[in-house]
Amino acid sequence: MSQTMIHEAASITRRFAREVLLEKRSLLEKQGGAPAAEGVPLVAAMRALASSLGLRDLAQDIALDPSAHDGLFAGPALGAALLGELTRVLPGFALSFGASFGLCGQSILRRGTEAQRTQWARPVLAFERIGCWALTEPEAGSDAFSLRTRAERTSDGWVLSGEKSFITNAPIADTFVIFARVHDTASASSGPALHGQIRPFLLERSDRGLTTSAPLDKMGMRCSPTGSIALDAVHIPLDRLLGDPEESGKRAALETLLFERAGLSAMALAIVEESLQLALAWAKERKQFGQPIAQFQAVQLRLARVYAAQETIRALVEQGTRLFESGETSLAWLCAAKYTASTLATESAMEAVQILGGTGYCTDARVEGLARDAKLLEIGGGTSDIQLLAVARELLKG
Ligand SMILES: Cc1cc2nc3c(=O)[nH]c(=O)nc-3n(C[C@H](O)[C@H](O)[C@H](O)COP(=O)(O)OP(=O)(O)OC[C@H]3O[C@@H](n4cnc5c(N)ncnc54)[C@H](O)[C@@H]3O)c2cc1C
């Protein structure tokens, strides 16, 4: 049943991407998540897709019972199918859609109490509210768990202070999952001893003291607004600590990062597929020295390398989905897969630029945009070197 739903969702998303997103692509890239006269075009487009997918009803069912629809939202299969379709047309849209639906909505769904699932996860999964997920800080990037944002326990709630940086959707988000270090010297008498530990908290734009920056100018993923979040003594009630207070926030963040890495690998596959299609079409059509450039072995080798990359990433994405489904995910495997997929995506898009020559260097041909977008996959969700270090750590364990 859920397999059928995933296929249906993928085909609805494909239609949306080719009919709606394609037409709005240059506007969305230019707008970069900033508001226009009629609102934020990116938000309107995300809501249109959510409505075509019937996410309002699905989110309602799943918030009440996360195992509904055969746990449709539980694994990476749905996300991978949707992200792939969206990335083929506009990777930045996929990034923002995935950050709201996956990083924010699904992390609340996985960890939240029943009340948090219905009040916080449901509207985000339905795209009534746009979500973001904030771990990174100005002084805590690769070393994310050295974060300094502070959650001080008071008699009736929490006070959050600090700053988050490079957060996807921060400039447009309504709902914020914020990781903070608990400062609770009175914890021994008032509950579990959380002092010094990291926990996720639920915030909303209307919380006094929460402000966000304008979208940053970026190399790629330009339609996806990235920004910082300032927390100036934001008072929130006790029930805004996400999930069970005794559950490790570090573990929750790592779990979400594993899903993110699987999603970024699916985006890498779509970028390589699109690069190959564009390069193949061009190589067959473009003539130099009296023949199509596809006749030259040097061009053939480049095309074959992109094909090899495509099939390598496809195998990794499929194996990743199987590992999640059988509950056998391994940190080393997922980090190695994300490293491989993202590196190959940038290399493949750059191969496509080379095959298209001067045309490839120009924006209209799309491949230069894919190359710029692909580079983010080597940075977001942990840089390539950090993925490799995690693999090495796992290999050397024990
Ligand atoms: C467009 C975009 C969207 C993002 N979205 C989000 C989001 O939604 N939520 C979120 O929480 N974060 C987000 N991030 C942040 C992202 O996860 C970080 O940028 C990333 O983890 C790297 O951190 P940093 O930028 O501080 O780089 P740094 O940690 O400063 O790293 C700089 C360089 O040093 C290297 N380096 C660092 N430590 C080591 C080491 N121990 N050994 C070897 N090399 C090392 C890195 O590999 C890198 O090459 C986003 C970033 C971008 C650019």
Ligand as a Chemical Component Dictionary entry (heavy atoms), coordinates in Angstrom:
data_LIG
# 
_chem_comp.id                   LIG 
_chem_comp.type                 NON-POLYMER 
_chem_comp.pdbx_formal_charge   0 
_chem_comp.three_letter_code    LIG 
# 
loop_
_chem_comp_atom.comp_id 
_chem_comp_atom.atom_id 
_chem_comp_atom.alt_atom_id 
_chem_comp_atom.type_symbol 
_chem_comp_atom.charge 
_chem_comp_atom.model_Cartn_x 
_chem_comp_atom.model_Cartn_y 
_chem_comp_atom.model_Cartn_z 
_chem_comp_atom.pdbx_ordinal 
LIG C1  C1  C 0 22.927 26.454 2.019  1  
LIG C2  C2  C 0 23.134 25.864 3.395  2  
LIG C3  C3  C 0 22.049 25.360 4.091  3  
LIG C4  C4  C 0 22.221 24.847 5.396  4  
LIG N1  N1  N 0 21.118 24.427 6.095  5  
LIG C5  C5  C 0 21.262 24.076 7.410  6  
LIG C6  C6  C 0 20.104 23.780 8.207  7  
LIG O1  O1  O 0 18.961 23.799 7.723  8  
LIG N2  N2  N 0 20.285 23.487 9.528  9  
LIG C7  C7  C 0 21.513 23.448 10.100 10 
LIG O2  O2  O 0 21.613 23.190 11.298 11 
LIG N3  N3  N 0 22.652 23.728 9.361  12 
LIG C8  C8  C 0 22.542 24.033 8.032  13 
LIG N4  N4  N 0 23.665 24.336 7.283  14 
LIG C9  C9  C 0 24.968 24.334 7.917  15 
LIG C10 C10 C 0 25.871 23.194 7.467  16 
LIG O3  O3  O 0 25.471 21.986 8.064  17 
LIG C11 C11 C 0 27.325 23.598 7.828  18 
LIG O4  O4  O 0 27.658 24.659 6.944  19 
LIG C12 C12 C 0 28.295 22.466 7.701  20 
LIG O5  O5  O 0 28.074 21.489 8.677  21 
LIG C13 C13 C 0 29.752 22.956 7.829  22 
LIG O6  O6  O 0 29.922 23.827 8.904  23 
LIG P1  P1  P 0 30.670 25.229 8.672  24 
LIG O7  O7  O 0 30.029 25.875 7.507  25 
LIG O8  O8  O 0 30.698 25.975 9.941  26 
LIG O9  O9  O 0 32.142 24.837 8.226  27 
LIG P2  P2  P 0 33.370 24.547 9.206  28 
LIG O10 O10 O 0 32.991 23.572 10.244 29 
LIG O11 O11 O 0 33.977 25.844 9.634  30 
LIG O12 O12 O 0 34.373 23.825 8.188  31 
LIG C14 C14 C 0 35.207 24.556 7.274  32 
LIG C15 C15 C 0 36.162 23.537 6.642  33 
LIG O13 O13 O 0 36.977 22.912 7.664  34 
LIG C16 C16 C 0 36.859 21.498 7.572  35 
LIG N5  N5  N 0 36.919 20.891 8.904  36 
LIG C17 C17 C 0 36.233 21.262 10.020 37 
LIG N6  N6  N 0 36.540 20.436 11.040 38 
LIG C18 C18 C 0 37.417 19.533 10.560 39 
LIG C19 C19 C 0 38.109 18.405 11.115 40 
LIG N7  N7  N 0 37.927 18.013 12.380 41 
LIG N8  N8  N 0 38.964 17.710 10.318 42 
LIG C20 C20 C 0 39.144 18.060 9.031  43 
LIG N9  N9  N 0 38.515 19.093 8.432  44 
LIG C21 C21 C 0 37.665 19.813 9.195  45 
LIG C22 C22 C 0 35.487 21.250 6.911  46 
LIG O14 O14 O 0 35.445 19.975 6.275  47 
LIG C23 C23 C 0 35.427 22.393 5.922  48 
LIG O15 O15 O 0 36.112 22.054 4.743  49 
LIG C24 C24 C 0 23.521 24.811 5.964  50 
LIG C25 C25 C 0 24.625 25.297 5.236  51 
LIG C26 C26 C 0 24.445 25.822 3.977  52 
LIG C27 C27 C 0 25.648 26.356 3.235  53 
# 
loop_
_chem_comp_bond.comp_id 
_chem_comp_bond.atom_id_1 
_chem_comp_bond.atom_id_2 
_chem_comp_bond.value_order 
_chem_comp_bond.pdbx_ordinal 
LIG C1  C2  SING 1  
LIG C2  C3  SING 2  
LIG C2  C26 DOUB 3  
LIG C3  C4  DOUB 4  
LIG C4  N1  SING 5  
LIG C4  C24 SING 6  
LIG N1  C5  DOUB 7  
LIG C5  C6  SING 8  
LIG C5  C8  SING 9  
LIG C6  O1  DOUB 10 
LIG C6  N2  SING 11 
LIG N2  C7  SING 12 
LIG C7  O2  DOUB 13 
LIG C7  N3  SING 14 
LIG N3  C8  DOUB 15 
LIG C8  N4  SING 16 
LIG N4  C9  SING 17 
LIG N4  C24 SING 18 
LIG C9  C10 SING 19 
LIG C10 O3  SING 20 
LIG C10 C11 SING 21 
LIG C11 O4  SING 22 
LIG C11 C12 SING 23 
LIG C12 O5  SING 24 
LIG C12 C13 SING 25 
LIG C13 O6  SING 26 
LIG O6  P1  SING 27 
LIG P1  O7  DOUB 28 
LIG P1  O8  SING 29 
LIG P1  O9  SING 30 
LIG O9  P2  SING 31 
LIG P2  O10 DOUB 32 
LIG P2  O11 SING 33 
LIG P2  O12 SING 34 
LIG O12 C14 SING 35 
LIG C14 C15 SING 36 
LIG C15 O13 SING 37 
LIG C15 C23 SING 38 
LIG O13 C16 SING 39 
LIG C16 N5  SING 40 
LIG C16 C22 SING 41 
LIG N5  C17 SING 42 
LIG N5  C21 SING 43 
LIG C17 N6  DOUB 44 
LIG N6  C18 SING 45 
LIG C18 C19 SING 46 
LIG C18 C21 DOUB 47 
LIG C19 N7  SING 48 
LIG C19 N8  DOUB 49 
LIG N8  C20 SING 50 
LIG C20 N9  DOUB 51 
LIG N9  C21 SING 52 
LIG C22 O14 SING 53 
LIG C22 C23 SING 54 
LIG C23 O15 SING 55 
LIG C24 C25 DOUB 56 
LIG C25 C26 SING 57 
LIG C26 C27 SING 58 
# 
